[in-house]
Amino acid sequence: MMKEEKQKETNKVKDGLNTPGKVSKKLLFAWPTRDISYAVGSVMLGYITFFATDFLGISAATAGIVFMLSKIFDGFTDIVAGYIIDRTKTKIGKGRPYELALIGYWFCMVLMFSAPKMGLTPSIIYLFVMFSLINSVFLTLLTCAGPVYLANSMEHPDHSIPISAMTGFISMIFTMLAAMILPQMVASMGTTRVGWTWISLILAVPFTLLGLIRFAVIKERKDMTVSSENNITLKEMVSLLAKNKYILIFSVIILLSNIGSNLINSITTYYFVYIVGDIGLASIMSLSMLAIIFVVVLTPILSKKFGFIKVMRATTLIGMVGYLIRLIDVSNLYLLFLSNVLGMMGFYTMFSFAGKFIIDCMDYGEWKTGIRSEGTVASAQSVTSKIGAAFGVGAVGVLMGMSGYSGSVQVQSESANMMIIMLYSLIPAIFCLIQYMLLRIYDLDKLLPTIRKDLEEKRKGQSS
C-alpha cells in the first residue's frame, strides 16, 4: 500500500499540472457574479450613441469622435493599470482589491445617463468625461485585474475552462434578459431624460451589490504569488510583451471581437427602428442568446475531444456565416433570429473564454522569460479590448454621420439605411474572418503540457 501511494505521488509530480482535480464549488458559483454585473452594464452602454444623438442633441459623427478620442486616454490607463497591478502586494491579494472599481463603474453609468440640460459643448465634454471614467478608469481596473485574480484563486490552470463556461452561461442569461427587458424599458421610460435616469438606477443598485459577491467570498492563494514578487518597470513591461507572441496575437483577436460585437450592439436599435420598423422586436431577437449559452456549456466537453483552439476556430466561422445570412432578407424576423443564433458565436464564445487565453499566456510568458508578469499580460488585451469596444461604438456614429443619418427625422435616406444594414451584417462578418485567420496561427495549446510541468517544478523549488 505504501509503495502504491508513493507511486501515485511520483506520477502526480511527473505530470505536473496535468491532473486538474475538481473545481471548488464556491469558485464555480461565486466567480460569475461580477461578470453578470458587467454584462448588464455593457448592454446598457450599448444605448449611449442613441442617447447622445436623440437626447443630448449631439450629432452621430461628433459622438463617434468623442468615443474614439476617449480611447486615446484609455490606452494609457491600461498600461498604468497593468503596471500598478504587477506591483500590488496587499493582504487580500494582487487582483482582488480592484474588484471594488465596480462601484465607480456603475456610479458613473448613472451619471452619464442622467446628464443635465446643457449647451452642446458642455454636453460633449460631459459625455467624454463620463464615458472615459467608465471605460478608461473603472473598467480598465476590472478587466486588467480580473484574470490576475482568477489565476491566483484557482487550484489548477485548466479550471479556467469550466469556470469560464459557468461564467459565460450565467452572464449570458442575464445579458439576454437585459437585452430583452431594456428595449421595453426604453420604449416606455426612455422617452425623457428623467426616464433614462431611472433606467440606469434600476440596474445600477442591484447589479453593483450582486457584482461584489465575488470580492466578498473568493480569496487569492498566497502560493501563487511566489513567482511574481519582483517589481516590473515600464521598460520591462514592453520587453515582456514583445517576447510573448501569443498575448499579442490574442490581443488583436480580442480587438476584432470587440469592434464587431459593439458594432452590432450599437446599430441594433437603429436597425429595428428604421429597417425592421419596430424597436420592440429587438427583445425577441435576444432569445437567440440561448443558443450561445448552450455552446458555452458544451465548450469544455468539445474541448476535451477536439481541442480548445479548434472549438474557437469553428465558432468563429459559424459566426461569420450567421452575419452573412442577414443579407438574404434584411427585414425577415425569422431569418434575423437564425442569423443571430449563428452570428453571436463568432464573438461571444471568444469573450466567454478570454480568461483561458490570458491565463495560458501568463504561463507562457513566465516560462519564456522567467518573470510572471500577470498585470502586464492582462493589460495588453485590456488595451485592445476597450479600444475595440470604443471603436465599434464610435465607428457607428462616424459611419452613420457620413451616410447622412439624422436623428431629427423619422425616415432615413437610402444611403443611411444601407449603412445600417452593412453594419449589422457584412462588416462584422469580415471581422470574424480575420479573427479566424489569426486563430489559425495561435498554437499555444500544443506547448502547454510542457510549460505547465516546468512551471510546477519551478514553483516547488521556490517554495522549498
ABEGO torsion letter per residue (X at the ends): XAAAAAAAAAAAAAAEAABAEBBBAAAAAAAAAAAAAAAAAAAAAAAAAAAAAAAAGBBAAAAAAAAAAAAAAAAAAAAAAAAAAAABBBAAEAAAAAAAAAAAAAAAAAAAAABBBBBAAAAAAAAAAAAAAAAAAAAAAAAAAAAAAAAAABABAAAAAAAAAAAAAAAAAAAAAAAAAAAAAAAAAAABAAAAAAAAAAAAAAAAAAAAAAAAABBBBAAAAAAAABBBBAAAAAAAAAABAAAAAAAAAAAAAAAAAAAAAAAAAAAAAAAAGBAAAAAAAAAAAAAAAAAAAAAAAAAAAAEAAAAAAAAAAAAAAAAAAAAABAABAAAAAAAAAAAAAAAAAAAAAAAAAAAAAAAAAAAAAGBBBAAAAAAAAAAAAAAAAAAAAAAAAAAAAAAGBBAABABBBAAAAAAAAAAABAAAAAAAAAAAAAAAABAAAAAAAAAAAAAAAAAAAAAX
